[in-house]
Amino acid sequence: MASRTEAAGGSKIETAYKESPAAKRRRSVWNGVKRDRYLYLLALPGIVFFLLFKYVPMWGILISFQNYSPYQGMWASQWVGFEHYIRFFSNPDFLILFRNTMAINLLSLIFFFPLPILLSVMMNELRGTKFKKTIQSIVYLPHFLSWVIIVGITFLLLSTGEGIINQLLAAAGFGKIDFLTNPNYFWGLLTVQSIWKDAGWGTVLFLAAMASIDPQLNEAAKIDGAGRFRQIWHITLPGIRSVIIILLILRIGHIMDVGFEQVFLMMNGAVSEVADVFDTYVYRLGIKQGQLSFSTAVGVFKSIVGLILVIGANKLAKKFGEDGVY
């Protein structure tokens, strides 16, 4: 009888001191931090950077709900709620800005995004080490040129008066083409510039992913009689599929970001109808006209759309069996 009482008392004590699920999770997290403390220490500068320059500035979103005045400050400025958002969505410029932004980004997604994959596959097939490194250096180089230089080269080649291509057309007896002032060419020019500047740099991740593919798979495929194209299709591309999916999701998340500098430098009065995008609109109204609250509302709209697209694309990737971004 006494032993039963002692056992019952012991079980009560164990129940009283039994760790709660929340406490278990906290202890597990803390143990993980202690175990990987050097990795966290290595990541600390990046974490601090994102906290200071990405998360802390998000307090600035509040001014999109105010008539913000730098003299009054964020807390003393008049609160107007969704007035700036209503004004933005009811503005006739909204549809034009949305059309131009989406058109430029869709062209980039269709024509620019697949090109680094193709370049990576081609460079991966090169067998001469020196030749391969030379080609890599050549295709990487334009990435390090600023947009000012890229646009300057474009003007030297395509301007109607002194452009080299128009001079050659005139010498051959053809009429000059107004590449830079014809709205029909503007979106295509931006896409070609982006391809020339960044397609080579985009191969870095794909080539790194290809380097991790087991070479024994290719050797086994050769024994089975598979040619180079079959090896690329059945081994190389599936081996980098996860990287392609992740980069595609991230690219979709930036579909509202065209790139201010490139568009701003290429824009002129003749093509403004097809060149004005959200980034240039924010610059014009926020910086030049001082409508800080309204331009912040435009920026918040872009961020929300990007977030929704990333979450949607990530869920779609998981539905098809891929890992996704998170």
C-alpha positions as CSV (number, residue, x, y, z in Angstrom):
1,M,0.0,0.0,0.0
2,A,2.8,2.3,0.9
3,S,4.7,1.6,-2.3
4,R,1.6,2.4,-4.3
5,T,1.2,5.7,-2.5
6,E,4.9,6.5,-3.1
7,A,4.5,5.6,-6.8
8,A,1.4,7.8,-7.1
9,G,3.2,10.7,-5.4
10,G,6.2,10.3,-7.7
11,S,4.0,10.4,-10.8
12,K,2.3,13.5,-9.5
13,I,5.7,15.2,-9.1
14,E,6.7,14.1,-12.6
15,T,3.4,15.5,-14.0
16,A,3.9,18.8,-12.1
17,Y,7.4,19.2,-13.5
18,K,6.6,17.9,-16.9
19,E,7.9,20.4,-19.6
20,S,5.3,22.2,-21.6
21,P,5.4,22.0,-25.4
22,A,6.3,25.8,-25.6
23,A,9.2,25.3,-23.2
24,K,10.4,22.3,-25.2
25,R,10.4,24.4,-28.4
26,R,12.3,27.2,-26.7
27,R,14.9,24.8,-25.3
28,S,15.2,23.2,-28.8
29,V,15.7,26.5,-30.4
30,W,18.3,27.6,-27.8
31,N,20.2,24.3,-28.2
32,G,20.2,24.8,-31.9
33,V,21.6,28.3,-31.5
34,K,24.3,27.0,-29.1
35,R,25.2,24.2,-31.5
36,D,25.5,26.5,-34.6
37,R,26.7,29.6,-32.8
38,Y,29.6,30.1,-35.1
39,L,27.4,30.0,-38.2
40,Y,25.1,32.6,-36.6
41,L,28.1,34.7,-35.7
42,L,29.1,34.5,-39.4
43,A,25.6,35.5,-40.5
44,L,25.4,38.4,-37.9
45,P,26.6,41.2,-40.2
46,G,24.0,40.2,-42.8
47,I,21.3,40.0,-40.2
48,V,22.2,43.5,-38.8
49,F,22.2,44.9,-42.4
50,F,18.7,43.7,-43.1
51,L,17.4,44.8,-39.7
52,L,18.8,48.4,-40.1
53,F,18.2,48.9,-43.8
54,K,15.2,46.7,-44.6
55,Y,13.1,46.3,-41.5
56,V,13.6,49.5,-39.6
57,P,12.8,51.8,-42.6
58,M,9.4,49.9,-42.9
59,W,8.1,52.4,-40.3
60,G,8.1,54.9,-43.2
61,I,5.1,53.1,-44.6
62,L,3.0,55.1,-42.1
63,I,3.5,58.3,-44.0
64,S,1.4,56.8,-46.9
65,F,-1.6,57.3,-44.6
66,Q,-0.7,60.9,-43.7
67,N,-0.2,64.3,-45.4
68,Y,3.4,64.0,-44.3
69,S,5.4,67.2,-43.7
70,P,9.2,67.0,-43.0
71,Y,8.8,70.0,-40.7
72,Q,6.1,68.5,-38.6
73,G,7.5,65.0,-38.6
74,M,5.9,61.6,-38.8
75,W,3.9,61.8,-35.5
76,A,2.6,65.4,-35.9
77,S,1.6,65.1,-39.6
78,Q,-2.2,65.0,-40.4
79,W,-3.6,61.4,-40.7
80,V,-5.7,60.9,-43.9
81,G,-6.2,57.2,-44.0
82,F,-6.5,55.6,-47.5
83,E,-6.9,59.0,-49.3
84,H,-3.6,58.6,-51.2
85,Y,-4.4,55.0,-52.2
86,I,-7.8,56.0,-53.5
87,R,-6.3,58.9,-55.4
88,F,-3.7,56.6,-56.9
89,F,-6.1,53.9,-58.1
90,S,-8.6,56.4,-59.5
91,N,-5.9,58.3,-61.4
92,P,-6.0,57.7,-65.2
93,D,-2.2,57.3,-65.1
94,F,-2.5,54.1,-63.0
95,L,-3.5,51.9,-66.0
96,I,-0.8,53.4,-68.2
97,L,1.9,52.8,-65.5
98,F,0.6,49.3,-64.9
99,R,0.6,48.4,-68.6
100,N,4.1,49.8,-69.2
101,T,5.6,48.1,-66.1
102,M,4.0,44.7,-66.8
103,A,4.8,44.8,-70.5
104,I,8.5,45.5,-69.9
105,N,8.8,42.9,-67.2
106,L,6.9,40.2,-69.1
107,L,9.2,40.8,-72.1
108,S,12.2,40.4,-69.8
109,L,10.7,37.3,-68.2
110,I,10.1,35.7,-71.6
111,F,13.2,36.6,-73.5
112,F,15.8,37.4,-70.8
113,F,15.2,34.9,-68.1
114,P,15.8,31.7,-70.2
115,L,19.0,33.1,-71.8
116,P,21.4,32.7,-68.9
117,I,20.2,29.0,-68.7
118,L,21.0,28.5,-72.3
119,L,24.4,30.3,-72.0
120,S,25.2,28.2,-68.9
121,V,24.5,24.9,-70.7
122,M,26.6,26.0,-73.7
123,M,29.5,27.1,-71.6
124,N,29.3,23.9,-69.5
125,E,29.7,21.9,-72.7
126,L,33.0,23.6,-73.5
127,R,36.0,21.3,-72.9
128,G,38.9,23.7,-73.4
129,T,39.5,25.3,-70.0
130,K,41.3,28.4,-71.3
131,F,38.7,28.9,-74.0
132,K,35.9,28.4,-71.5
133,K,37.3,31.0,-69.0
134,T,37.8,33.5,-71.9
135,I,34.2,33.1,-73.0
136,Q,33.0,33.5,-69.3
137,S,35.0,36.7,-68.9
138,I,33.6,38.1,-72.1
139,V,30.0,37.5,-71.2
140,Y,30.5,38.7,-67.6
141,L,32.1,42.0,-68.5
142,P,29.0,44.0,-69.5
143,H,27.5,43.5,-66.0
144,F,30.2,45.7,-64.5
145,L,29.3,48.6,-66.9
146,S,26.9,51.2,-65.5
147,W,23.6,52.0,-67.2
148,V,25.0,55.4,-68.1
149,I,27.6,53.7,-70.3
150,I,25.2,51.2,-71.7
151,V,22.7,53.9,-72.7
152,G,25.6,56.0,-74.1
153,I,26.7,53.1,-76.3
154,T,23.0,52.7,-77.4
155,F,22.9,56.3,-78.4
156,L,26.2,56.0,-80.3
157,L,24.8,53.1,-82.2
158,L,21.2,54.0,-82.8
159,S,20.8,57.8,-82.8
160,T,19.2,59.1,-86.0
161,G,21.8,61.8,-86.6
162,E,25.2,60.3,-85.8
163,G,24.4,56.7,-84.9
164,I,26.7,54.1,-86.5
165,I,23.9,51.8,-87.6
166,N,21.9,54.7,-89.2
167,Q,25.1,55.9,-90.9
168,L,25.6,52.4,-92.4
169,L,21.9,52.2,-93.5
170,A,22.2,55.6,-95.2
171,A,25.5,54.6,-96.9
172,A,23.7,51.5,-98.2
173,G,20.9,53.5,-99.7
174,F,18.3,52.8,-97.0
175,G,16.3,55.3,-95.0
176,K,17.3,56.1,-91.4
177,I,15.3,54.5,-88.6
178,D,14.3,56.4,-85.5
179,F,15.1,53.7,-83.0
180,L,15.2,56.0,-80.0
181,T,12.1,58.1,-80.6
182,N,9.7,55.5,-82.0
183,P,7.5,54.1,-79.2
184,N,7.2,50.8,-81.0
185,Y,10.9,50.1,-80.4
186,F,11.2,51.2,-76.8
187,W,10.2,48.0,-74.9
188,G,12.4,45.9,-77.3
189,L,15.4,48.2,-76.8
190,L,15.1,47.9,-73.0
191,T,14.9,44.1,-73.3
192,V,18.0,43.9,-75.6
193,Q,20.0,46.1,-73.3
194,S,19.1,44.0,-70.2
195,I,20.1,40.8,-72.1
196,W,23.4,42.2,-73.2
197,K,24.3,43.6,-69.8
198,D,23.2,40.9,-67.4
199,A,22.7,37.6,-69.3
200,G,26.3,36.6,-68.7
201,W,26.2,37.5,-65.0
202,G,23.1,35.4,-64.6
203,T,25.0,32.3,-65.6
204,V,27.1,32.3,-62.3
205,L,24.5,30.4,-60.2
206,F,23.5,28.0,-63.0
207,L,27.2,27.1,-63.7
208,A,27.7,26.5,-60.0
209,A,24.6,24.3,-59.8
210,M,25.9,22.3,-62.8
211,A,29.2,21.8,-61.1
212,S,27.4,19.9,-58.3
213,I,25.9,17.3,-60.7
214,D,27.5,13.9,-60.3
215,P,29.7,13.3,-63.5
216,Q,29.0,9.5,-63.1
217,L,25.5,10.2,-64.3
218,N,26.8,11.5,-67.7
219,E,29.2,8.6,-67.9
220,A,26.4,6.1,-67.3
221,A,24.3,7.9,-69.9
222,K,27.1,7.7,-72.4
223,I,27.4,3.9,-71.8
224,D,23.6,3.7,-72.5
225,G,24.1,5.5,-75.8
226,A,22.8,8.9,-74.9
227,G,24.2,11.8,-77.0
228,R,25.0,15.3,-75.7
229,F,21.5,16.7,-76.2
230,R,19.9,13.7,-74.4
231,Q,22.4,14.2,-71.5
232,I,21.5,17.9,-71.3
233,W,17.8,17.2,-71.4
234,H,17.7,14.3,-68.9
235,I,20.7,15.1,-66.6
236,T,21.9,18.7,-66.7
237,L,18.5,20.5,-66.8
238,P,16.9,18.4,-64.1
239,G,20.0,18.9,-62.0
240,I,19.5,22.6,-62.0
241,R,15.7,22.6,-61.9
242,S,15.5,23.7,-58.2
243,V,17.8,26.7,-58.9
244,I,15.7,27.7,-61.9
245,I,12.5,27.5,-59.9
246,I,13.9,29.6,-57.0
247,L,15.3,32.3,-59.3
248,L,12.0,32.3,-61.3
249,I,10.0,32.9,-58.1
250,L,12.3,35.7,-57.0
251,R,12.1,37.2,-60.5
252,I,8.3,37.1,-60.4
253,G,8.4,38.9,-57.1
254,H,10.3,41.8,-58.7
255,I,7.8,42.0,-61.6
256,M,6.8,45.5,-60.5
257,D,10.4,46.7,-60.5
258,V,11.6,47.7,-63.9
259,G,14.7,49.5,-62.9
260,F,14.6,53.2,-62.6
261,E,18.0,54.1,-64.0
262,Q,17.7,52.3,-67.3
263,V,14.2,53.6,-68.1
264,F,15.0,57.1,-66.9
265,L,18.0,57.4,-69.1
266,M,16.3,56.0,-72.1
267,M,13.1,58.1,-71.7
268,N,12.4,61.1,-73.9
269,G,9.3,63.1,-74.7
270,A,8.5,61.0,-77.9
271,V,8.3,57.7,-76.0
272,S,7.0,58.9,-72.6
273,E,3.6,57.3,-73.2
274,V,5.2,53.8,-73.2
275,A,8.2,54.6,-71.0
276,D,6.6,56.0,-67.8
277,V,6.6,53.3,-65.1
278,F,6.0,53.2,-61.4
279,D,9.6,53.9,-60.6
280,T,9.8,57.1,-62.8
281,Y,6.4,58.1,-61.5
282,V,7.5,57.9,-57.9
283,Y,10.6,59.9,-58.8
284,R,8.6,62.6,-60.6
285,L,6.0,63.1,-57.9
286,G,8.0,62.2,-54.8
287,I,11.4,63.8,-55.4
288,K,10.7,66.5,-57.9
289,Q,7.2,67.6,-56.7
290,G,7.6,66.7,-53.0
291,Q,4.5,64.5,-52.7
292,L,6.2,62.1,-50.3
293,S,3.0,60.5,-48.9
294,F,1.5,59.8,-52.3
295,S,4.7,58.4,-53.7
296,T,5.1,56.2,-50.6
297,A,1.6,54.8,-51.3
298,V,2.7,53.9,-54.8
299,G,5.8,52.1,-53.3
300,V,3.6,50.2,-50.8
301,F,1.3,49.0,-53.6
302,K,4.4,47.7,-55.5
303,S,5.6,45.9,-52.5
304,I,2.3,44.3,-51.7
305,V,1.9,43.0,-55.3
306,G,5.4,41.6,-55.2
307,L,4.8,39.8,-51.9
308,I,1.5,38.3,-53.2
309,L,3.3,37.1,-56.4
310,V,6.1,35.5,-54.5
311,I,3.8,33.7,-52.1
312,G,1.6,32.5,-55.0
313,A,4.5,31.4,-57.1
314,N,6.1,29.6,-54.1
315,K,2.8,27.7,-53.4
316,L,2.5,26.8,-57.1
317,A,6.1,25.4,-57.1
318,K,5.4,23.3,-54.0
319,K,2.2,22.0,-55.6
320,F,4.3,20.6,-58.4
321,G,6.7,19.0,-56.0
322,E,9.5,21.6,-55.9
323,D,11.1,23.0,-52.7
324,G,10.4,26.7,-53.5
325,V,12.0,29.6,-51.6
326,Y,10.7,28.6,-48.2
